[in-house]
Every structure is written in structure tokens, then in C-alpha cells.
Amino acid sequence: MRQFDFMSKRRAAFIVSIVLTIVAIGALVIHGLNLGLDFTGGTLVEVKYQVAPALESIRQTLDAAGYKDVSVQTFGASNEILVRLQQSFEAGIGNDIVAQLQGTGDQVSLVRAEFVGAQVGDQLRDQSGLGMLLALAVVMVYVAFRFQYKFALGALISLGHDVVILLGIFALFGFDFDLTVLAAVLAVIGYSLNDTIIVYDRIRENIRKSRTDDMPAIFNDAINATLSRTLSTSGTTLLVLLALFFLGGDMIHNFAIALIIGVVAGTFSSIYVAAALLLVVGLKRVDLIPPPKEQFEDGAP
């Protein structure tokens, strides 16, 4: 099997990661996340067409009627449409939406129109934020206990790297951030950590078996040994996610985007952030293999 020299490219990879992280943080600060109806609250209108419509034409019709920040998606059958509006509920808004859509010549009927509160979204946002911080803290303790504190530092920075880039891309392009995307973020943390632990486990094993102190060479051997497994897992996962992206409909469109970004970022970071940072923090053989105690001639320690 061909051996790749990953560690020789680590400085270039660091530059890429730093640039992406700065851009992501800038997008979050300047633009912020485009929070969906689950977090902000608003109006939900469900309509039924006689013939399945084109969603883009519905968006254009409502935009021309003055309804901004409209989310349009199928709901069940292809002729059942769910319209989400980030504005307060008003009497008659459902009938007005139907009137605007009927103006294009389609036969549309109103199923329901109701207000969606943000209370549940607020609770989930706060609880998920605390849960994410708690998960990162537990991960750091676990990795430090199983490996060594330098490994824990690398794993924590790697996870933060993936989450920040994912959130930054959503902020930069204005994708809706709803509860499905939040679930995807938590899934990305688990996926990235799993990949990192596998690489770390092989690095630790190689350090203990190796007779050399050439850490970059040891790291390259470990990463190459796990590369086929990493590519197989990432590749099959991406195939499923691409199928969801193209065929899953609007309901899980952003969910699929978030996981695709997370899988790519997680695979990259397990090599060029989590592993390469061990060289930056100065991991050595003695960190994992303490030197034997010296014995005096009489055998006493």
C-alpha cells in the first residue's frame, strides 16, 4: 500500500485551517446565523394544490407579494405545501397567502394557518448549547484519561475547529439554521471524535512499538494504517448524505448539507488538526512510556 507523507504538509494545512476558521468566525460575527422558525417563532401556513407545483415559483410569488424570508417545502405529498413566515400571526394571513397563489392560475386550498412559538426552540437552543459544552468537557477528560492530556488538547481543538467551520459556512451563505441542523451539529461532534480516537489509538500503539523518536514518521505510519478505514467510512457516509441532499426533499436539505460539511471537515481535522497538533504541543515517547526507574547495585530503588 502506498504511504503518504501527511506530516510534511501540516504547515500548509494549518494555514488552510486558520484561514477557514477566521472566515467562519467573521461570518458568525458579521452575519450571524439565519435562525429558522423553530428558534424565532412565526407563522405556519399549509396549503394544498390540485397539481404538484414548483416550489421556486411559490417563493417568487410570495416574494413579489411582499412576504420576505419565506420557507417553502413539501409536507407529505408533493401537492401539499408548507409555507413558513418569520412574522407574527395575523388574522386572514392564510387566506391572503392562498389568494396570492391562486393568482397564478393554480387551484389552491387552505389547510391550516397557525402561529408557531419560539419557546421550545429557545429551550432547546439553551439546553443544546449547555449540552455541547458539557460533551466537550467530558470528551477532554475521557481522552486525557485514556491517552494523555496533550491528546485531549488536540481532540478539543479539532472538535471546535469542525463546529466553527460548519456554523461559519451556514452564516456565510445564509442557510436556515433550524433544529434539524442543530441535530446535525451534534452528530458531527460524535463523528469527528470517533475518527480522531481511531487515529490517536494507532498513534499511541505505534509510539509504544517503535524504537525511533521520529514522531512525524510514526504519525505518518499511523495515519496511513487507518486511511483505508477512514476513506471507506467517509465515502459511504457521503454517498448516503448526497442521496439525502438530492432526493430527500426540502425538509432535510439543510440537515444533509450540515452533515456533508461536517464529514469532510471531520476527516480533514482528524489528520491535520488533531494529529498534527500533537507535534506542535511537543508529544514525545516519554509522555507515553515513562523511563524505567534506576536500580542501585544492592537492588534497592
N, C-alpha and C positions, 0 to 999 in steps of 0.2 A: 504493500500500500504506500502511495506517495506521501511523503512527510512535508508539511508546510511549516515555514518559519514564521509563525504568528507574532512572536515577541519582537522580531526586528521591525515590525510595522506599528508597534504600540504607540510611538510618539505621534505618528500621523493620525492614528485612531483617537488618541487623547484630544488632538486639535479638533477633529470632527465632533467628538462628544461635547467638548466645551462650547463650540460654536452653536451646536444644536440646542444645548441647554440654555445658553444665553438668549437665543432667539425665542425659545419656548417661554422662558421667564418674562421676556419683554412682551410677548403676545398676551400672556396672562395679566400682566400689569396694565398694558395699554388697552387691550380689547376686552379682556375678561372672558369668562365662559358664557356662551349663549344658553342660559338655563332654560330648560323646557318647561312645559306646562305643569309637570309633576312638582317642580320647585317653586314656580312663580304664581301658580293659580291662573284661572281664566275661564273661558267659555268653550264648551264642547258641543258641537252640532253634528248629529248623524243624519245623513240623507240617503235616499235610495233611488237609483236610476233604473229606468227600464232596460237600458243597454249599457254595458260597462263603458265608462268614459275614460278619456285620457287625463291623468292626474295633473299634468302640466297645464292643460287648458283650464282646469278648475282654478289652479293657482293664479293664472294670468287674469281670469275673470274676476276673482275676488280682489286681486291687487288693483285692478282698474277701478273697482268699486270703492276703494279706499281702505280695505282691510289689509293691514300690514302684519308682517311676522306670522303668516298663516302656515300651519302644518296640515297637509292633506295626505291621507293614506287610506288604503283599502281596509275594510273591517269585516272579516269573514269572507263573504262572496265578493267577486270582482266588481259587482254593481252597487255594493254597499260602501259608502264613503264616510270617513270620519274627518271632520274639519275641526282643528284646534286653533283657538284665537287667544292671544295673550292680552286680553282686555276684559274688563268687568262685564258681568252678565247684565243684559238689558232686555226688557220685555219686548217681544216681537223680533228679536235678532235672528231667531231660527227661520221665521217666515221671510225675513228680508234676504237671508242667505239663499233660500230656495228661489225667491223671485229673481235674484241676480243670476242664478244658474239656469233657470228656465228661460231667461232672456236670450240664451244661445240656441234655443230651439229644442233643448232636451226635455224629456219628461222626468221631473224630479219630484219626490215627495219627502216631507219631513218625518223623520222617525222620532227624534228627541232633540231637545236643546236644554242644556243644564250648566250650572256653574260648578267648576272644579276648584276646590280649595287647595291651598298650599301647605296646610298644617301637617299632613302626612309627609309631604316632601321635605318640609323643614326638619321634622323629627328624624327622618331617615338620613338627611344630609348631615345633621349634627352627630347622630349616632354612628354613621358610617365613617365620619372623619375621626371620631374618637377610636372607633374600631380599627381603622387603618394605622393610627399612631400606636395603638396597643399591639397590633400584629407586628409592626416593625420592631418594637421593643422586644417582644417575645422572640422574634427571629434573631435579633442580635445576641440575646442571651443564649439561645439554643446553639447558634453557630460558634459562639465563643466557648461554650461548654464542650461541644463535640469536636471542634478543631482547635482554635486558638484565637485570641482577641483580634489579631491582625486580619484573620479571615472574616470575623464578624464586621469589622470596619469596611472591608471590601464589599461584602454582601449588602450591607445597609446602603452604601453609596450607589451600588449597582441598582438596587430596587428604586431608590429615589430618582436616579437617572431615568429609568424607564417610565415611571409615573409622570415626571415633569415633562418629558418629551411628548408623551401621549396627550396630556392635558393641554400642552402648548400648541400642538397641531390642531386640536379642536377649537382652541381660542383663535388661532391664526386664520383658519378657514371658516369660522363661524358655524361649525356643525352644532346641531342641537345636543345639549348635554342633559339627558334625562336619566331615569332610574335604570334603564337597561344599560346605558353607557357606564353608570356608576358600578353596576354589577360586573361589567367587562373590566373595569379598572382593578377591582378586587381579584378577578380571575387572572389578570396579567401578573399581579404580585405573586400569586401562587405558582404560575407557570415559570416566571423568571427565576424564582427562588429554587424551584426543582432543578432547573438546568444548571444553576450556579452550584448547587450542592453536589451534583454529579461530577462536575469539573473539579471542584475542591477535593472531593473524595479521592479522585485519581491523582491529583497533585500531591496530596498527603501520602498516598501509598507509594508513589514514585520517589518522593524525597526519602522515605524510610528505606526503600530498597536500593537506592542509588548510592554509589561510592564517590560521586563527584559533588562539588559545590557550585557547579554551573547552573544556577537557578533558571535562566531563560531556556536552556536546553531541556531541563526537567519539565518545565511548564509546557514547552512545545510537544514533548512526548506525551504528556498527559492529555492535552487538548486534542492531538491527533488520534489518540486512542479512543476518545469519546466522540470524535467528529461524525462518524457514520451514524451513531445513535442519535446525535443532535440533529443532523440533517434529515434523518428519517422521520423523527418526531415532528420537527418544524415543518417539513414538507407535507406530510399527511395532514397536519393540522391546518396548514394554509389552504390545501385543496378543499377541505370542508368549509372553511371560512369564505373562500371565494365563491363556492356554491351558494352559501347563505347570502353573500353580498349581491350576487346577480339574480338569484332565484327566490330569495326569502321574502321579498316584499319590503315595503317601507317601514313596517313595524320593527324589524330588526336590522335595518340598513346601517344605522349608526353603531349598533352593537357589533356588527361584523367588522366595520371599519376600525373600531377601537381595538378589537382583538387582533386584527391583521397588523396594525401598528405595534401592538404590544408584543406579538410573537417575534416580529422582525427585530424590534429594539431589545427584547429579552435575549434572543440568540446572540446578537452583537455584544451586548453588555456582559454576558457570561464569560466571554473570551477577552474582550478588550477593556472592560471596566473591572469586573470582579476579580479576574485572574491577574491582569496586568498591574492592578493596584497593589498586589502583594509585593511586587518588585519595588514599587515606589515607597512603601512603608518598611522595606528592608527585611522581608522574611528570610530567615536563614535556617540551616539544618538544625542548629542548636535549639531553635524555637519548638521543634517537634521531637528532637532526640537529645535529651539532656546528656551532657558528658558524664562518663562513669566517675564515681567517687574514687579518689585516690586512696590506696591502701598502704598502710605502713608495713614495715618488714615483719612485725610481730602479728600482723593480721588485724589489728585494731583499726577502726576507722579514724 
